[in-house]
Amino acid sequence: MNWRYAHTALALCTLAFTATMVARLAISPLVPAITATFETTNATVGLALSGMWAAYALAQFPSGVLGDRYGERTVILTAVAATAVATLFIAVSPSILAFMAFTVVLGAGAGLHYTVATTFLAKQFDDIGRAIGVHIAGGPLAGLIAPPLAAVIGARYGWRVGVLLGTAVAVPALVLFAWRIRPTEPTRPDQPVGERFAVGPVVELLSRPPILYTTALATAGAFTWQATASFLPTFLEVGGGFSTALSALLFSLYFLVHGTTQPATGALSDRIDRDTAAMVTMAAGVVGYGLLVVATREGLGLAPVVVALLLVGLAMSWGAPLQSRFMDLLSEEERGAGFGLVRTVYMVIGASGSAVVGGVSDVAGWTVAFGLLAGVMALGLATLAANRLFRLGL
């Protein structure tokens, strides 16, 4: 392993991931101004954002196929360039229909990055858990800085300039990646892309017991992450009685912990094993969400809520050990398309977390809704524990 080049690749892949996330997360705080400009409803803009995230999830499998066919560097550059261009078009959208179309394009373009970047990094590092953890941390970093910065820019210069934050971050990332990363050899340069989407091989890969097991765990994690990202500020404000400003600050704390613990759980999975690291995250989720529910329901004050959010942030670092587990299970020839396939599956199913938790909150209240997330983490922990006992022959 070329240590210097590998760490340059890790830094630039993380920067590229951060750029694609900034472009998507910068839109949310600007929704009121966007609805006012186009004289439309929150539901319409929400539909556009749902389309963006759906396109992002669905792009994971094709991105792996394209990486195998054309090389990871080409696909990553395409993803970052598409992010910059789509964000620019969103900023100059003449109508709500154009806005909706370009947000979907943004999701699809940005979705080309993560899978191929992960397989690229797996080729550079022996300790892939830590590398994947650092790479994933680019997402929470974007969540920490993009919404407040876009809100400030939008308040002063208008939402169109605020949206351009995505372009402003993506362009330097594109230039640096093109300059410092060498061309990569494709794994399957001669195989027609269409052959990779045949139903038989897809079903065979997903039905392998270790892949199915890991996908189920990742789906539980994605379900919980999606619900938390969508409703944590609302839960703290409505269910916990905190002010809007304090709820936003606590949400930033969650993202901060979520980002900084990813490398640690990835390194732990390298040093001990993937399942142990995943069990640590799931156990933190059971305690964290449980404490969050009790602290808000009983009015115990700020301190227990902060402790709960530290644990919830740690819980959501499940991605580093579980994604590393996928890398262990897939051969080098399978990693591109295979990882993209399982990522599409667990992200699409996990996206239901927002709808389910939102629906439960309407029917039974926020305490039950976030208690459900503790239950999902408990199910994941029980699955890991059962697998450990089975492997030990107990």
N, C-alpha and C positions, 0 to 999 in steps of 0.2 A: 504494500500500500504506500503510495506517495502521500506522506502526511500533509505536506503543505497544500498540495492540489486538492486532496480530499476535503480539507477544512475550508478551502476557498469555495469548493463546490457546495458544501453544506451551508455556508453563509449566504451564498447567492441564491440557492434554492429556497432558503428560508425568506430571503428578501422578496423573491418573486411570489412566494405564497402570501406573504404579508400584503404585497401590492394588490393581488387579486382579491383578497379579503377586504382591504380598505375600500376598493371600488364598490363592492356589494354593500358593506355596512354603512357607507357614507350616505346612502339614500334614505334610510329609515328616519333619522331625525329631521329630514327635510319634507316629510310627507304632508304636513299641514300646508306648507307653501305650494307644494306641487298640486294638491287638490284645489287650492284657491286659483292658481294660474289656469288650470284646465276646466275649472268649474265642474268638478266631478266629485265622486264620493270616496270615502276611505276604503270602502269595499272594492272599488274598481282598482285603486292603487294597490291595495292588498293583494288582489288577484294577480297583478303584474309582478309583485314581489314573490308570490307563491310560484308563479311560472318561472321566475329566475332561479329559485332554489331547486325546483324540480328539474330544470334543464341542467343545472350544475350536477345533480346526482346522476342523471341519466348519461351525462358525458363521461363518467368515470370508465366504463367498460370500453367505449370506442377509443378513449385516449390511450389505454393500454395497448389496444390493437394497433393504433397508429404509431405508437412508440416502437413496437416490435418491427413495424414495416419501414419506418423512416428514421428511426433513431430518437433517443430521448431529447437531445438538445434541440432538434428541429421542432418537436412538439411543444416543449416548454417555451421556446421563443414565440411560437404561434399563439400560445395561450396568453402570454403577457402582452403581445401586440394586439390581440383581439380585445383584451381588457381595456387597453388604452383607447382604441378606436371606438369600441362600443360605448364607453363612458362619455367620450366626446359627442357621439350621436345622441345619447340620452340628454346631454346638456343643451343641445340645440333642437330638441324634439318640437315640431310645430303643433302637435296634437297629442291627445291622450293615447290614441291608437299607436302612433309612432313611438311614444314613450314605452308603452307596453311591449311592443315588438323588440325594441332595443334592449330592454331589461332582460328579456329572454335570451337574446343574443349574448349579452354580458354573462349570464349564467352558464351558457353552453361554452363560451370561449374560456372563461375562467376555470371551468370544470376540466379542461384538458390538462391542467398543470399537475395536480397533486399525485395522481397514480404514477405517471412517468417519472416525476421527481423522486418519488419514494423508491422505485425500482433502480433508478440511476444511483441514488445514494447507497442502496444495498450493495452495489458493485464496488463502491469506494471504501466501505468500512467493514471491518470484521465485527466490531461491537455495534451492530445495526440498531439495537434498542435505544442507545443514547442518541445516535444520529437521528432516528425517526422522532424521538422526543423533542430534540432541538427544532427540527423541521416543523412539527405540529405546533410548537409554541408561537410560530408566526401568526397563527389564527387568533389566539387570545390577545396577542400584542396589537393586532389590528382592531380587535374589539375594544381594547383599552383606549386607543388614541383616535380612531376614526370618527365615532359618533359625536363626541364633544367638539372636535376640531371642525367637522363639517357643519355642526350647528352654529358655531361661532362665525365661520365664513359665510354661511347662508344668511344669518341674521344681518350681517353687515353689507354683503354684496349681492344677495339673492341666491335662490336655490340652485340656479344653473351654474354659478361659480362654485358653490359648495360641492356639487356633483363632480366637478372637474378635479377635485382632490384625487380621485381615482386615476385620472390621466397623469396628474403631476407626480404621483408615486410610481406608476407603471413604466413611464418612459425611462427614467434613470435605471430602474431595475432591468429593463430590456437591454439598454446599452451596456451595462456592466456584465450581464450574463453573456451577451454576444461577444464581448471583448475577452473575458477571462476563461470561458469554458470551451474546451476543445470539442470538435465534432465527435459524435458518438456513433459507433457501428451499430446498425440495426440487427436485431436478433433473427428476424425472418424477412429478409429483404425481397425474396422472390415469391413468397406465398401471397396469393390474392387476398385482399382484405375481406372480401365477401365470405371466404371459407371460414374465417374466424368466428362468424356469427351463426354457424350451423348449430341446430338445436341439440343434437346428440352430444357433442363434446361439452357444451355448456351444462347440460343436465348431469353428465358424468362427473364433472369437476365439483359442482355444488352438492352432489349426493355423497361425496366421500365423507365418512363419519368425522374425521378431524376437521375438515373444512366446514361441515354443517354445524358442528359444535362451536367452533370459533365464530362463525357467522351469527349464530344465535346469541352469543355473548356480546358481540359488537352491536347487534340490533338492540339489545337491552340498553347498552350504553348510549347509542345514538338516539333512542326514544327519550331517554332521560335528559340528554344534552339539549335536544331540540326544544323540549318543554321548558327547561330551565332558561335557555336563551330567550325564549319567547315571553315568559311570564314572571320571571323572578322579580323584576322591579314592581310589577303590578301586585304580586303576592305581598311584597314588603310594604307597599303603600296601602293597599286595600285590606289585606288580611292581617298585617302587622301594625298598622296605624302610624307608620313612619311618614315623614314628609317626602314630597317628590324629590327634593334635592338630596336628602339623605339616602333615599332608596337608590337613586342614580349612583351615588358615591359607593354604596355597598355593592351595587352591581359591578362597578369598576374593580372593587376589591376581589370579587369572585373571578373576574377575568385575569387579574394580576396573579392570583394563586394558581388558577388553571394553567396559565402559561409557564410560570416558573417551576411548577412541579413536573411538567412533562419530561424534561431531560432526566430528572431524578428517577421517575418510575421506569423510564426506558433503560437507564443504567442499572437499576435494580434487576430488571428482567435479564440483562446481560450477565450480571454477576451471580444471580441465584437461578431463577427460571421464570418463564413467561407467566405461568399460572399463579405463582406466588405473588408476583408484582400486581397482577390483575386482581387477586384476592384482597390485597391491601387497598386498592382503589374502591372495590365494591363494598368492603367493610366500612371504609370512610363514608361512603354514600349512605349506607344504612343508618349509621350514627348521625351523620350530618343532616340529612333530610328529617330524620326523627327529631333531633334537637331543634331544628328550625321550626317544625310544626308545634312542638311543645312550647318553645320560647315565645312564639307569637300568640298562640292561643291563650297561654296563661299570663301574658304581659310581663315577662321576666326582665325586660329591658334590653339594652343594646349589647351588652357584653356577651351573653349567650348566643345572640344572633351572629355576632362577629365570629365566635368560635365555630358555630355551625357552618358559616360560609367558608371558613378556612378548610373545613372537612369536605364540603361540597366541591370546592375548587380542586382539592386533591382527588376526589372521586372521579371528576371528569377528565382526569389524565389517564383513563383506561386505554386511550388510543395507542399510546406508545407500546405497552406490552402486547396488546392484542394484534396490532398491525405487524409488529415484529414476529408474532406467532404465525401469521399468514406467510410472511417471507420465509420462515423456517419450513413450512409445509409445501411450498411451491418450488418446483425446480427453476433454475435460472431461465430456461426456455418458456416456462409458464408464467413467470412473475408479472410480466407486463399486462397481458390480457386477463390472467387469472385474478390478480389483485384488483384490477379495474372492475371485473365482474362482481366479486364479492362486495366490493365497496359500493357499487351501484345498488346491490340487493339490500344491504343493511341500511344504507342511507335513505332509500326510498321508503322502506318499511318504517324506519325510525322516524321519518318525517311526520308520521301520524301522531307523534307525541304531543305536538302543539294542539291538534284537533281534539284528541282524547282528554288531555288535561284541561283545556279550555271548556269542553263540554261538561266534564265532571264538576268544574268550579261553578258553572251556571246552575247545575242541578243540586249539588251537595255542599258547595262552599270551598274555599281555598284550603282549609285544613285537610279535608278529605283528598282534594286534588294533589297536594304536595305530599300527603301521606302515601298516595299511590306510588310516587317516585321512590320513596323509601322501600316500598314493597317490590318494585322492579329491581332495585339494587340488591335486595335480599334474595330474590329469585336467582340473580346472576351469581351471588356469593354461594348459594346452596348448590348451584350447578357445578361451580368450580370445586367446592368441597367434595361433592359426590364423585366427580372425576378423579380427584386426588385419592379418595378412599378406594375407588375401583382399581387404580393403578397400583396401589399398595397391597391389593388383594384382601382388603378388610371387608 
